[in-house]
Amino acid sequence: MATWSYDELLEKNRRFLWNPFTQMKGYLEDEPLIIERGEGVKLYDVRGRAYYDGNASVWLNVHGHGHPKLNAAIREQLDQVAHSTLLGMSNVPALLLAEKLVQLTPERLQKVFYSDSGAEAVEIGLKMAYQYWKLRGRPEKQVFISMKNAYHGDTVGAVSVGGMDTFHTTFSGMLFPTLKVSYPYPYRFDGSPEACRQACLDELAEVLAEHGDKVAGLIVEPMVQGAGGMIMMPPGTLAEIEKLCRAHEVLLLIDEVATGFGRTGRLFACEHEAVQPDIMMVGKKLTGGYLPVAATLTSDEVYDAFYGEHHEGKTFYHGHSYTGNQLGCAVALANLALYEEERVLEHVAKASRHLAEWLEPMKALPHVGEVRQLGLMVGIELVKDKVTKEPHPWEEAIGARVCRRARELGLITRPLDHVVTFMPPLATPLADLQAMVGILEQAIREGTA
Ligand SMILES: *Cc1c(COP(=O)(O)O)cnc(C)c1O
């Protein structure tokens, strides 16, 4: 392949490419990063500069870039076939992966429906829940409960159950209405974490008491609201949400797209509270961060409601061109095998203990309001005033400033408004992890000065 200079590539970016979640003006004016290759936990740009992948390429990467076993799994599958459809027929890796996912996920989940992204997995879960109640003879159950400040992806249904004003307000006219309840945010609650949890549960109980008979399902990010700012539930919240859903015959839809596959220290975040979803979405780390495969898992109770003769009209009419893609499923299988071979969860447990220790000094920095961590999922909330918790004005883009400084120092990560995230690849060696935290601390000190 011909090699291109940075300037030539930048010109192509300017002329031809519209980047996602990106204000192109600021981006193009600020020396865009153009990645050429990756190796382990580092990415290298076309000018040969190395960067730690401090957000696992937006929360995906597990074992590092260019892992020989993952590369080999893709090559081997490629020699068989790259893709054939899953509409009305099957393929080998999709079947093996479905079996593996059912074994790994909570007991109640027994069937796997594939798609290509977390947002699609969410759409599918919502549509399943909606049709499920029609099939069960309860068509009045068609509203969803979702959380304020939630993020479930960027397609129209996923945005409807989302709650982040910055991303969502523009599209309000296109969205279907949902019943929104509060997600506990202890740092910004006037009272103890327990009181915060109780206030949220009371609010949910009230909504369910009034509207429960019209509610198809409740969708929630388990333990941590990711894109909403790494906001973490006080213990006991999720288990109580499950109880309330059961009491009101509301399907529990758990979005494990960010938290799943070990990010929070357990294989799935709902395991922290032994919660059994009716529908669960996974994506992101499913393929180790290599190819776009996501899945919606359901209970047999949900699946069985759709099962019948053609003329009964119970079919779930949903699918995508690349659903069950062989290359993606093959690398997902190899990824999950590596979790076992390389004892990734044990490494996450150890790495998170060290990480907690290394993050500790950051709490003393003048503009750090709160450091939140669960497993290897970290959010550092910056504030203008530590005492009053007053945030920096939005226009200051304080998080972006800090992340820009981190990039100069050799670490890539993205802010969520005024929250700086740190989501290293799960298998990051301890020495690299410590080096990354060092850069992050320096970036926060200098970027907020
Ligand atoms: C990233 C994310 C999604 C969307 O996944 P995409 O693959 O980007 O569509 C959905 N839910 C949560 C919790 C996420 O973090």
The ligand as a Tripos MOL2 file, in Angstrom:
@<TRIPOS>MOLECULE
LIG
   15    15     1     0     0
SMALL
NO_CHARGES

@<TRIPOS>ATOM
      1 C1        -21.6650    2.3550   23.9430 C.3       1 LIG1
      2 C2        -22.9620    2.0170   24.5530 C.ar      1 LIG1
      3 C3        -24.0840    1.7020   23.7610 C.ar      1 LIG1
      4 C4        -24.0550    1.8180   22.2630 C.3       1 LIG1
      5 O1        -23.2100    0.8940   21.6630 O.3       1 LIG1
      6 P1        -22.7310    1.1800   20.1520 P.3       1 LIG1
      7 O2        -22.0140   -0.0820   19.7930 O.co2     1 LIG1
      8 O3        -21.8300    2.3680   20.2160 O.co2     1 LIG1
      9 O4        -23.9410    1.4100   19.3500 O.co2     1 LIG1
     10 C5        -25.2230    1.3060   24.3860 C.ar      1 LIG1
     11 N1        -25.3050    1.2500   25.7300 N.ar      1 LIG1
     12 C6        -24.2650    1.5540   26.5210 C.ar      1 LIG1
     13 C7        -24.4110    1.4410   27.9910 C.3       1 LIG1
     14 C8        -23.0530    1.9620   25.9670 C.ar      1 LIG1
     15 O5        -22.0410    2.3150   26.7500 O.3       1 LIG1
@<TRIPOS>BOND
     1     1     2 1
     2     2     3 ar
     3     2    14 ar
     4     3     4 1
     5     3    10 ar
     6     4     5 1
     7     5     6 1
     8     6     7 2
     9     6     8 1
    10     6     9 1
    11    10    11 ar
    12    11    12 ar
    13    12    13 1
    14    12    14 ar
    15    14    15 1
@<TRIPOS>SUBSTRUCTURE
     1 LIG1         1 GROUP 0 **** ****
